[in-house]
Amino acid sequence: MRLLQITAALALCSTFSGKINVMAKSGTFLHVTDIHLDEHYLEKSDPATNCHRKDGDKSKNTAGHFGTLGSDCDSPVSLVDSVFDFMKGAAFQDVDFIVYTGDTARHDRDSKLKRTDSDILAAHKKVLSYFSKTFDMNKVTLLPTLGNNDMFDHNAMNVAESDKNSMNILEDLKQLWKPLDLNLTSDFSNGGYFVQNIANGPSVISLNSMYFFTSNTEVSDCDKAGSPGAEELVWLEGQLQEVQRSNKKAYLMSHVPPVDKSDILYKSKCYSQYVNLLGKYSEVIAAHLTGHTNDDNLAVLYKNGKDYSLTGLSKKVNIDFKTNDIVGVLTNAPSVLPQNNPGIRVYQYDQSDYTILGWDQYSTDLKKANKNNRITWQKEYSSGQVYGVQKLDASGWRSVVQKLKTSKKVFNKYKSFIKVEGI
Ligand SMILES: *[C@@H]1O[C@H](CO)[C@@H](O)[C@H](O)[C@H]1NC(C)=O
């Protein structure tokens, strides 16, 4: 079908210009994040128990069938089943690759039901099997990364011998991910990051944000020589130079974004060095894809004197930067975990230069699903329709930010998307 459309488009182009091949073909990829599967989730239990137990007082047992919006409960099997069922649809089966930015396991919040190492591995296995039952893994590359809940110790990861336990997860995952046929070199065994060159596509760099994340107190900031974060940044720059030399484009993916709507989530030196790398290589980096915060949000990367800065957009477009200084925008996708309404997203990209063209955000109205005992997923919005921009290179992003700055209507839409309430 897509081939037919492309042929038709090419035919049209040739009629108008007298030349073939002036229109680029577009590819698509899927972004899924923060599944947080919890097989202990109990419908009509008390959310104060992380939806694990019922209270004697029946009025407290409000846990919904498909999840409990905005609570401290993780995703029930019914929700995860439904999102993977939805992904069996045509819009998703055609994708060229899948970016999965982690947080597979449930949170370790329930002191009466502690999470064990084998629970975590079981969650990784289960979610991998969901993907392989939903997609033809011979055709689609699944690109995973580690979340802060995917390791044996919550938020904690070190490279030191003394912390063997937290490193073993990398060997376990390397085994588990074997069928994915990924480029897991010694870089992955040592640091949890890797590069995957997609055939006729971008080089996807899957980063380990755990070495930058403020909550990981096991490792020092990136100004400390030999700290795993400092080493990762050196590695990243090497990879970006490689991509630049080969005239390709890189898509960066990781679990934790450098900024939330307003807060900085990386250690201070890791943060400034990382942001400057993003700026320095902004012409090479065509996409920056993260999850973790459960919000759909945009962070503007702009030149600030001789350095670069990053501003997450939340209540307003900060006016401390000039539109012309913008070199890119980082996109953060909402989670399956029902902190907000659950969502997944499909990006379109130009297959000749790998520029992002836009994305379609899909979501479900969870309260309605629980009320009707029936869940339906639909398109929440298309970036192209909302922002009126069809190519998200630096100049396209400038137009998007300009629109957010000048149109209250567009900005209010954006605000409703943050919480996945645009349906
Ligand atoms: C594999 O990863 C290494 C870095 O670990 C990278 O230099 C190389 O280009 C990658 N190769 C492929 C085929 O993706």
The ligand as a Gaussian input file, in Angstrom:
#p B3LYP/6-31G(d) Opt

LIG

0 1
 C       28.895000      -1.506000      16.617000
 O       29.210000      -0.742000      17.758000
 C       30.448000      -0.090000      17.706000
 C       30.637000       0.606000      19.037000
 O       30.557000      -0.329000      20.073000
 C       30.477000       0.885000      16.567000
 O       31.722000       1.532000      16.487000
 C       30.157000       0.166000      15.271000
 O       30.044000       1.105000      14.223000
 C       28.846000      -0.596000      15.393000
 N       28.671000      -1.409000      14.201000
 C       27.479000      -1.608000      13.631000
 C       27.507000      -2.516000      12.450000
 O       26.441000      -1.115000      14.014000

